[in-house]
Amino acid sequence: MAKVKTVGVEDYLDQIDNLQSNASEVVGKMIYKGAGIVADEVRRRIQMIPERDVYSTSNGHRHNRGITDAERQGLLDSLGISKARNDSGFVNVRIGFDGYNSNVTKAYPQGHPNSMVARSIESGTSWLAKTPFIAPAVSATKGTAESAMEKIYDNGIKKK
């Protein structure tokens, strides 16, 4: 029967265990760095959305485009990044809007929900022309966010 020497295998297994135990810390830093880059671009694009104005279409209907100051401030104040969540091995965060703005109406006594305002602006409604700001922000920052996340990963692995 042959004998196999396992010199160095214990050290190698210890290194793998060390990497695995610190992986969640490195992955968390990566995810939040990428999400931060995207959120900053969304914030910048909210500032670029034009003021609300009314225009007429060719069939005589009146439509709105843009946002009010209260809606803009509500979106800026409520933009945030959720806690990281592990979904079957994939670590995810969400960038979104929370709470209500200061546009108090009879239908919305707390103010308009910021997530509803963001969806309305992004996709448009029957009375509001769409002004995409989230999808273009994600597209514009994809490469930058990925490279920043890759740097954190490489530095985290090299340290360990």
C-alpha positions in Angstrom: 0.0 0.0 0.0 1.3 3.5 -0.9 1.8 6.2 1.6 1.1 9.8 0.8 2.9 12.7 2.6 0.6 15.6 3.3 3.2 18.3 4.1 1.7 21.7 3.8 -1.9 20.6 3.3 -2.8 21.6 6.9 -1.5 25.1 6.2 -3.4 25.3 2.9 -6.6 24.2 4.6 -6.1 26.8 7.4 -5.7 29.5 4.7 -8.9 28.5 3.0 -10.8 28.5 6.3 -9.4 32.0 7.0 -10.5 33.2 3.6 -14.0 31.7 4.0 -14.5 33.2 7.5 -13.5 36.7 6.3 -15.3 36.4 2.9 -18.6 37.9 4.2 -16.7 41.0 5.4 -15.0 41.5 2.1 -18.2 40.8 0.1 -20.1 43.3 2.3 -17.6 46.0 1.6 -17.7 45.3 -2.1 -21.5 45.4 -2.3 -21.9 48.6 -0.4 -19.1 50.3 -2.4 -20.8 49.4 -5.7 -24.2 50.5 -4.4 -22.8 53.7 -3.1 -21.5 54.6 -6.5 -24.8 53.9 -8.1 -26.8 55.8 -5.4 -24.5 58.9 -5.9 -25.3 58.9 -9.6 -29.0 58.5 -9.0 -28.8 61.5 -6.6 -27.0 63.5 -9.2 -29.6 62.7 -11.8 -32.5 63.6 -9.5 -30.9 67.1 -9.4 -31.0 67.2 -13.2 -34.7 66.4 -13.6 -36.4 69.6 -14.9 -38.9 71.6 -12.9 -42.6 70.6 -13.4 -44.2 72.3 -16.4 -47.4 71.6 -18.4 -47.4 71.0 -22.2 -50.1 70.1 -24.7 -50.0 67.1 -27.0 -51.0 67.1 -30.6 -54.5 65.8 -29.7 -55.1 68.7 -27.2 -54.4 66.8 -24.0 -52.5 68.5 -21.3 -49.6 66.6 -19.7 -46.9 67.4 -17.1 -43.3 66.7 -17.2 -40.6 67.2 -14.5 -41.0 67.3 -10.8 -41.9 69.9 -8.1 -39.4 71.1 -5.5 -41.2 69.0 -2.8 -40.9 65.9 -4.9 -37.2 66.5 -5.6 -36.4 67.1 -2.0 -38.4 64.1 -0.9 -36.5 61.9 -3.3 -33.1 63.2 -2.3 -33.9 62.9 1.4 -35.3 59.4 1.2 -32.8 57.8 -1.2 -31.0 55.0 0.6 -29.3 51.6 0.5 -30.9 48.6 2.3 -29.1 46.1 4.6 -27.3 43.3 2.7 -29.3 40.2 2.4 -28.1 36.7 1.4 -30.4 35.2 -1.2 -29.3 31.6 -1.8 -25.6 32.5 -1.9 -26.1 35.8 -3.6 -25.5 38.9 -1.5 -27.9 41.7 -2.5 -28.7 45.3 -1.5 -31.4 47.5 -2.8 -31.2 51.1 -3.6 -34.6 52.8 -3.2 -36.8 55.5 -1.7 -38.5 55.4 1.7 -41.1 57.5 3.4 -43.2 60.4 2.2 -42.6 63.9 0.8 -44.1 67.1 2.0 -46.9 67.2 -0.7 -49.8 66.7 1.7 -53.2 66.2 0.0 -56.6 64.8 0.9 -55.7 61.5 -0.7 -52.3 61.4 0.9 -52.4 63.0 4.4 -48.9 61.9 5.2 -47.6 63.2 1.8 -47.0 61.4 -1.4 -45.0 58.1 -1.0 -41.5 58.7 -2.4 -41.3 55.3 -4.1 -44.6 56.1 -6.0 -43.2 59.5 -7.1 -40.0 57.8 -8.3 -41.9 55.2 -10.2 -44.1 57.8 -11.8 -41.2 59.9 -12.9 -39.2 56.9 -14.2 -42.0 55.2 -16.1 -44.5 58.0 -16.7 -48.2 57.9 -16.1 -51.3 58.9 -18.1 -50.8 62.5 -17.0 -47.0 62.7 -16.5 -44.4 62.2 -19.2 -41.6 59.8 -18.3 -38.2 61.1 -17.3 -36.0 58.1 -16.7 -33.3 58.8 -14.1 -32.7 55.4 -12.4 -32.1 53.2 -15.3 -29.6 55.6 -17.0 -27.8 56.0 -13.7 -27.4 52.3 -13.3 -26.2 51.9 -16.9 -23.8 54.8 -16.6 -22.1 53.5 -13.4 -22.1 49.8 -14.1 -18.4 49.6 -15.2 -17.2 52.0 -12.5 -19.1 50.1 -9.7 -17.8 46.8 -10.9 -14.2 47.9 -11.1 -14.4 49.5 -7.6 -15.9 46.3 -6.2 -13.1 44.3 -7.9 -10.4 46.4 -6.3 -11.9 45.8 -2.9 -12.1 42.1 -3.6 -8.5 41.9 -4.8 -7.3 43.9 -1.8 -9.3 41.8 0.7 -8.0 38.6 -0.7 -4.4 39.8 -0.8 -4.6 40.9 2.9 -5.8 37.5 3.9 
